[in-house]
Amino acid sequence: MIIIASVVFLLVGAMLANVAAALFSASEPFGRISYLIGLPNEDDFVPYSLRFVAFFPLMLSASMAASFFGVWAVLIIPFGYFPSLMMVHKHNKQVQRTWDSVTVADFYEDSTPLV
């Protein structure tokens, strides 16, 4: 029965971390996102707090599963963060491809008349 509660807390923590990654991606469509720890902007309080709060259900899940898995239950915490980290990785790769396609010529203004 305790393993079921551990899985529930694992899912809750993973969902909170995924929501935080989605909020980061929506608030910074053209900027890179830090994977775990970063300097929050003024308007990034909710995603950073969700990322912080997601740690507690994952830690609770690991402590509940410790009776079943032993010391290896600590690996539940990175396992819960893994989908969120993949979302951040995908966002950062997309931002990198976007900025790699931008050249100086895109911002160059030609002063020749259009006539």
N, C-alpha and C positions, 0 to 999 in steps of 0.2 A: 504494500500500500504506500510505503514511503517513497518508492521509486516513481510512482505515478505523480505524487506531489512534486518530486524533483523535476520530472519532465514538464509539468505545468509551469513551474517557475523558470525553467530553461526557455520555454516558449514565450513567456511574458517578457523576460529580459531580452531575448532576441528580437521580439517585436518592437520594444522600446528603442533598441539600438537601430533598427531599420527605419523607424519613424524619424529618429534624429538624423540619420544619413539623408533621408528624403528631404527633410527641412533644410539641411545644409545645402543640398543640391539645388533646391528651389531658390534659396536666398543668394546663392553665389553661382549663377549660371555660367559665368565666364572666368571664374576664379577657382584656384585649386583649394581642396579641402584637406585639412590635416587628418591623419589616420586616427590618432587617439587623443593627443594633447596638443592644443594650439592656443594662440592668443585670441580670445573672443573679441569681436567687434561690439559696438554698442547695441546692435539689434540682434545679436546671436545668443541671447540669454536662454531662450527656450530650447534650441537644439543642444547646446552644451549642458544644460541641466538635465535634459532627457538622456543624454549619453552618460551623465554621471549617475542618474537614478537607475539606469539599466544595469549597472554593475551590481546593485544590491540583490535583485532577484536571481541573477546568475551566481552570486556568491552564496545565497541561501540554497540554491539548487545544488551547488557543489558540496555544501556542508551536509545536506540531507542525503546525497548519494554517497557520502564518504563511508557510511556503514556497509554499502554494497560494493563499491569499487575500491575502497581504501584511499591511499594517497593519490591514486590516479584520478580521483574525482575532481581534482584541481583543474584538470584539462577541460572541464565543462565550461569554464569561463571563456577561454579563447574560442572554443567551439560555438558558444552562443554569439560571440562578436563576429565570427567569420562571415556571415551573410552581409552584415553592415560594412565590414572592411572591403568586401568585393564590390559593393555598391559605390563606395568612395573611390576605389581603384578604377572602376569603369568611368565614373565622372571625371576623375583626373586625367585619364587617357583621352577622353572626348575633348576636354579643355585643351590638352596639349596638341591634339590634331587640329583643333580650331585655330590656335595661335600659331602653329607651324605653317598653316596655309595663308596667313596674313603676311604681306610683304610691305616694304616701304612704299612701293608704287601704288598701293591701295590708298595711301594717305597723301600722295603727291597731287598738288593742284596745278593744272596746266593753265597758264595765263594767256594762251592764244585765244583770239576771238572765235566764237562759234560760227561766224558767218562765212 
